[in-house]
Amino acid sequence: MFVKLLKSKIHRAKVTAARLDYPGSIEIDAELMQACNLLPYESVWVADLNNGNRLETYVVPAQAGSRQIVILGAAARLINPGDRIIVLNFAHYAPEEAKKHQAKIIVLDENNNIIG
């Protein structure tokens, strides 16, 4: 049996742009992805703190150091520039792995810099 646990979390990211004409996903600064152990094209849940919308998509890397968080595709109808979001990623772990597992969580400031 495997258990599903939080693997990665970006807390209170500020959306910098939204582009409707894109196949779909969320673009996140590659440095932020690395800091919370997210891989390109990995599945994530996005929760919008401003309006309560939630959606599932995948991550594509933005330029490292850009601090860009860009909503792409149909999700641009649900999440707007300036909104604060939480990005969540889950993984399945064997019971022995789960006992030792620690989620990688980063907290961002108003400019998407890591503060915690």
N, C-alpha and C positions, 0 to 999 in steps of 0.2 A: 504494500500500500504506500502511496505517495501522499504528501500533504502539500497544499498550495499555500505559499507564504509570500508576503511582500518581499521583493528582491531589491527594487530601486524606487526612490521617490524624489521628485523635485517639488518642493513646497513653496507656494506663493510666487511662481514665475509670472512675469508681466508679459503679456502678448504684445509683440512689437509690430506685427503686421498680419493681415489675413488676405489670402489670394484665392479667389473662387476658381479661376481658370487653371486648375492643376489637377492631376489625377487623384490626389488625396493623400494626406498624411500630416505630420507635424514636423517642422524643421526646428532643430535645437542645436545651439552652439556646441560644436564638437568637444570643447573643453568641459562643458557642463555634462555632456553625455559621459565622458570619461570619468568625471568626478563621482558620478552615481552609478557607474558600471552598466550603462545602457549601450547596446550594440546597434549599429545601423540596421534598419528594417525590423527591429524587435517590436513586438506588439506592446502597446501601452493603452491605459485608460486615461482620459483627460477629464477633469472635473472643473467646471467654471465657477469660481467663488462669487462672481457678480450676479449670475442668473440661474445657477443650479443645473445647467445643462451638463450632461455626461455623454461621452462617446468613446468608442474604441477605434484606434487607428494604429499606425506604425511610425517609427522615428526615421527621419533622414537627417544627416549631419549638416549643420550650417557652418560657415567659416569659423574656425577656432578663434576665440577671443572677441567675436562680434557681439556676443550676448543677445543674439537674435533668438526669438521664440516666435515662429511663424506658423499660423494655422493655414493649411492648404486644402483645396478642394471643397467638397460639400460642407465640411465642418465650419467653413468660413461663414455659413449662414447661422451658426449656433454660437460662435465665440468671436468676439470683436477685439480689435486693437485696444490696448489699455486694460483689458480684463485681467484679473489675477486668476491663475489656474494652478491646479495640482496635477502632476503627471505621475502616474502609478504604474508599476510593472510587477508582475507576479511570476513565480516559477514553482515548479514541482520538485520536492525534495524527498529523498528517502528518510525514514524516521531518524536514523543516526545523523544524517546531514542536518535535518531540521533542528535537532537539539543544539547544534553548534552555530546555526545560521544567525547572521546579523544583517538586517537590511541596510543598504547604503542609502542614506537620506541626506539631501542637501536642502538648505533653506536659502532663499534669495532675497535680496533687498530690492528697492524700487528700480534699480538699474540692472537687475539680473546678475549681480555679483554675489558670490557665496558668502553668507554671514554665519552659517551654522551647518 
